[in-house]
Amino acid sequence: MNTTFDSQVREMAASMGFMEPVYVTQPNLPPLEEVVSILRPAWDRRWITNDGELHARLEAELARLLETPHLDLFCNGTVALMTALRALDLEAGSVITTPFTFPATINVLYWSGLRPVFCDIQRDTYNLDSSLLEGHITHETRAILPVHVYGTPCDTDRIETIAARHNLPVIYDAAHAFGVRRQGRSILSYGDISMLSFHATKVFTTAEGGALATNNAALHSRLRRLKNFGITGEETVAEPGINGKMNELQAALGLAQLGGLNADREKRRRLDGIYRHQLQNEPGLSLLDKPRDVEPNYAYFPIRVQEALFGMDRNTLYETLKAFNIRCRKYFYPLCSSHPWCSAEAGALPHAENAANEVLCLPMYGQLPETWAQKIGTIIKSLGCLARA
Ligand SMILES: *Cc1c(COP(=O)(O)O)cnc(C)c1O
């Protein structure tokens, strides 16, 4: 970019930039007094973790809300995923997964004595390309770990048909997919186990937290035992479990948030509409399609930037937006397969590599004022015009 461009950007930023940073997300926090009043009985009883009353209530409420027969709360999504791998007794070998995800999806494999085998993604959905899946299955394969990226459901039917043919379990990383339904059915009803994350950046949060959902009652009991050190009685430890428990402070925050979830989703839906209206016809930008049969959660707003048509590349847009105090995120760059401990060949994952270089997630959270989303859209369009001029 040349100096005229830079000075024009500076001028624009001085008049249109935000006074304070606009983050990619902020947690949807209930009034603190509500959290305190829910927490108070636990506090007075001096029972703040280990199967507390609030924990039991949140587990029941979430199982009902998310339409899953069995749900187990965890201290975070990463430990939940590790526990899921353990509960399936996966022996040393490999797990087929996607490189276009948050590092936790891959890291847990290494912590479980497993290796990732990366399958490329579909260009449009950013999810694992099920047409390539079977080609990756070998005698070493122990499981399939797809991610519902940005909350878009994976091609579950095809994935599970292939998994069944090879007798492999399927664990979904559903960290982005809280509350997503397809064809009137909860996204958590697919596969052997699904993992949710309740981290502060997710649509439902307990600060740190997570859950596992399963349709299988035996697996559910095993998960319960594994997350509590493997303890089955005061003097019996049945197997080497871990500490994956959610505490009562986290559960209180979760309970206090439940009432506001519909309103939050409605606000996100409106913001999603504003961004789409602003950006859908912009040259060189493509937006994530909303499949017709899916009830989305509007967790993220990724845009894809094609330099040749938009006039600048994703990295330049990302940096330039910082001058306006707009803090987007490059979810997911770098690709998990590019970490030195993963041995993927460069060029072998063309769609994932393109996505990692072209996708930018715009600010998206319920409390984001609609006027701000309007302005962010206008700024991005103006920058495109400037870059193409
Ligand atoms: C957030 C996230 C995780 C990790 O969840 P934590 O609760 O932060 O441990 C795993 N996978 C994906 C895709 C995520 O976005």
The ligand as an SDF file (V2000), in Angstrom:
LIG
                    3D

 15 15  0  0  0  0  0  0  0  0999 V2000
  -13.1870  -22.5090   22.7340 C   0  0  0  0  0  0  0  0  0  0  0  0
  -12.8700  -23.7490   21.9760 C   0  0  0  0  0  0  0  0  0  0  0  0
  -12.3360  -24.8840   22.5870 C   0  0  0  0  0  0  0  0  0  0  0  0
  -11.7900  -24.8870   23.9950 C   0  0  0  0  0  0  0  0  0  0  0  0
  -12.7170  -24.7070   24.9710 O   0  0  0  0  0  0  0  0  0  0  0  0
  -12.2600  -24.1970   26.4260 P   0  0  0  0  0  0  0  0  0  0  0  0
  -13.5550  -24.1980   27.1730 O   0  0  0  0  0  0  0  0  0  0  0  0
  -11.6950  -22.8270   26.2550 O   0  0  0  0  0  0  0  0  0  0  0  0
  -11.2840  -25.1590   26.9690 O   0  0  0  0  0  0  0  0  0  0  0  0
  -12.2000  -26.0390   21.8380 C   0  0  0  0  0  0  0  0  0  0  0  0
  -12.5400  -26.0700   20.5440 N   0  0  0  0  0  0  0  0  0  0  0  0
  -13.0240  -24.9860   19.9040 C   0  0  0  0  0  0  0  0  0  0  0  0
  -13.3890  -25.0980   18.4590 C   0  0  0  0  0  0  0  0  0  0  0  0
  -13.1830  -23.7840   20.5910 C   0  0  0  0  0  0  0  0  0  0  0  0
  -13.6130  -22.6980   19.9400 O   0  0  0  0  0  0  0  0  0  0  0  0
  1  2  1  0
  2  3  1  0
  2 14  2  0
  3  4  1  0
  3 10  2  0
  4  5  1  0
  5  6  1  0
  6  7  2  0
  6  8  1  0
  6  9  1  0
 10 11  1  0
 11 12  2  0
 12 13  1  0
 12 14  1  0
 14 15  1  0
M  END
$$$$
